[in-house]
Amino acid sequence: RILGDDDGEADWLWFAVVTVVVLNLADAAFTLWWVHNGIATEANALLADLVESNAIGFALAKSSLVSLGLLLLWRQRRRPLASFGIVLVFVAYNGLVAYHLGIAALTVERALA
């Protein structure tokens, strides 16, 4: 069992947390690519300057902020609102990466046309 949980409920929550960490890294990579190629701008006002001036700093800040939020939710996972938060973030990041993949598909399609 994950981190000593015996009820099995933590299995799917742990999967969601790990998936969000991976999707967050994908989001950071896509964002850096889009911004540095002039296709998009960073929507997060806290990270907008950093994405253009320091790619590694941006990736570290983004990863740290999301990971700290996930850690807080994970530590409170027995509370229904925290579990809901994990699921909400999981769904949101899946949608965000799907959006990035859609932009990538359009970019490739236009390049081939």
N, C-alpha and C positions, 0 to 999 in steps of 0.2 A: 504494500500500500504506500501511497504517496505521503511522505512526512508523518507517518504514524497514524493516518486516518484509517479507521476500521470499517467505516460504513460504505465505502466504495463511491460515495457521492463526490469525493474529491478527485476521483479519476478524470471525470469529464471536465471539471473545473481546471485541473492541472493542465489537461490537454489544451483548453481554451487559453490559459495564461501563456503557455509555451508558444502556441500559435500566434498570439498577439505580439510576442517579442520578435518572432521571425518576420511577421507581416510589417511590424514597425521598421525593421531594418530594410525591408523591400521598399516601404514608403519613403524612407530617407534617401535611398539610392535613386529611386525614380524622381523624387523632388530635386535632388542635386542635378540630375541629368536634364530635366525640363528647364530648370532655372538657368543653368549654365549654357543651354542651347537656345535661350530666348523664347521658349515655348510657353512658359508659365511663370508665375511669381509665387513666392511662399505666402500662404494664407494666414499663417500664425504670426501675428505682429511681434511676438516675443522672439521669434527665430528668424524673421525676415532679413535683418541686417547680417546675421551670422551666416546664413546660407550663401550669401554672395561673397563674404569676405574670408570665411574659414570653414571649408568643407568638413574637415575632421572635427572641429569644434562644434559645428552644427550637428553632425551625426552623434557625437558624444552627448551633447546637451539633450537632443531629442530622445536618444536611448535612455539616458538617465531619468528624464522626467517621466517617460512612460513606464519604465521599470519600477521607479519609486511608487507611482500610482498603483501599479499592479501588485507590488509588495504590500501596500496598505490594504488593498482589497483582499488579497490572499490571506493575510493575517486575520481578517474579519470574516472569512468565507462562511462561517456558520450562521452569520446574520443574513437573512433573506435579501436585504438591500445590497449587501456586498456581493452576494452571488449574482444578483440581477445586474449589478455593475460590471462584473466580469463578462457576463453574457452580452451585455450591451456593447462593451468595448470590442469583444470578439466579432460581433456582427458588424459594427462600424468599420473595423479595420479590414474585414473581408470585402465590404462594399468599397472602401477606399482603394484597395489594391485592384479590385475589378475595374474601377474607374481608371486607374493608371494603365491597366492593360488595354482598356478601350482606347485611350489616347495613343498608346503605342501602336495599336492596330491601325488607327486612322493615319498616324504618321507614316507607317510603312506603306499603307495603301496609296497615300498621296505621293510618296516617293517613287512608287512603281508605276503610277499613272502617267 
